[in-house]
Amino acid sequence: MGKTTFGHLEDRSGKIQVYFKVDAVGPEQYEVVKLLDLGDVIGVEGPLFRTKTGEITVRVERFTLLTKSLRPLPLGKEDAEGKRHGELSDPELRARQRYADLAVHA
């Protein structure tokens, strides 16, 4: 991993890109960025800007790890049309692991 990292924050309302730069967050905090996993909950602060492709992005100046994901969420991949594939779809598994179903399909 270099000196910059891009990622996405997602909730029920949508998704936004975040941009971490070692100069902005500091070397110690950037080491924490390297340890982030899918499903971790973080809070970020910083100005918004548009990338060359027009995507709205947060240039992170400060962030807080609010909770660490102990197990990865069964999230699928998103294709170009915005459809998800490979996520939690077995009805029996969704009933037994209700916490995962609520996290994925909320």
C-alpha positions in Angstrom: 0.0 0.0 0.0 1.4 3.4 -1.0 0.8 6.8 0.5 -2.9 7.1 -0.6 -5.9 4.9 -0.3 -9.4 5.1 -1.7 -12.4 3.4 -0.3 -16.2 3.6 0.0 -18.4 4.3 2.9 -21.9 2.8 2.5 -25.2 2.9 4.4 -28.9 2.8 3.6 -28.9 6.2 1.9 -26.0 5.5 -0.5 -22.3 5.2 -1.0 -19.6 7.9 -1.0 -15.9 7.6 -1.8 -13.2 8.4 0.8 -9.6 9.4 0.1 -6.9 8.8 2.7 -3.5 10.4 2.3 -0.6 9.8 4.7 0.2 13.6 4.8 -3.4 14.5 5.8 -4.0 11.9 8.5 -0.5 11.3 9.8 1.7 8.2 9.7 0.3 6.6 12.9 -3.3 7.0 11.7 -2.4 5.8 8.2 -1.2 2.5 9.7 -4.7 2.1 11.1 -6.1 2.7 7.6 -4.0 -0.3 6.4 -5.8 -2.5 8.9 -9.4 -1.6 8.0 -11.5 -4.5 6.7 -14.9 -4.7 4.9 -17.6 -4.2 7.5 -15.6 -2.0 9.8 -17.5 1.1 10.9 -15.6 4.4 10.8 -16.4 8.1 11.1 -14.5 10.5 8.8 -14.1 14.3 8.7 -12.8 16.4 5.8 -13.7 18.5 2.8 -15.6 17.2 -0.2 -14.2 17.4 -3.7 -14.9 15.8 -7.1 -12.5 13.4 -8.7 -11.6 13.7 -12.4 -14.3 11.1 -13.1 -16.9 13.4 -11.3 -17.3 11.2 -8.2 -17.9 13.1 -4.9 -15.2 12.2 -2.5 -14.2 13.0 1.2 -10.6 14.1 1.6 -10.1 12.6 5.0 -8.3 14.8 7.6 -9.5 12.9 10.7 -11.2 9.5 11.2 -12.3 7.3 14.0 -12.6 3.6 14.1 -16.0 3.2 15.7 -16.3 -0.6 15.6 -14.1 -3.4 14.2 -15.8 -6.1 12.2 -15.0 -9.5 13.8 -16.3 -11.5 10.8 -16.5 -10.3 7.2 -20.0 -9.5 5.9 -21.3 -11.7 3.1 -21.5 -8.9 0.7 -21.4 -9.5 -3.0 -19.8 -7.6 -5.9 -21.5 -4.8 -7.7 -21.5 -4.8 -11.5 -21.6 -1.8 -13.8 -25.4 -1.6 -13.7 -25.4 -1.5 -9.9 -26.7 -5.0 -9.4 -25.1 -7.1 -6.6 -24.1 -10.7 -7.1 -23.0 -13.4 -4.6 -24.5 -11.8 -1.5 -26.4 -13.7 1.2 -29.3 -15.2 -0.8 -30.1 -18.6 0.8 -33.5 -18.2 2.6 -32.6 -20.7 5.3 -29.2 -19.1 6.0 -30.9 -15.7 6.1 -33.3 -16.9 8.8 -30.5 -18.6 10.9 -28.1 -15.7 10.6 -30.6 -12.8 11.0 -27.9 -10.4 12.1 -26.0 -10.9 8.8 -29.3 -10.6 6.8 -30.1 -7.3 8.4 -26.6 -6.0 7.8 -26.6 -6.9 4.1 -30.2 -6.2 3.2 -31.0 -3.2 5.4 
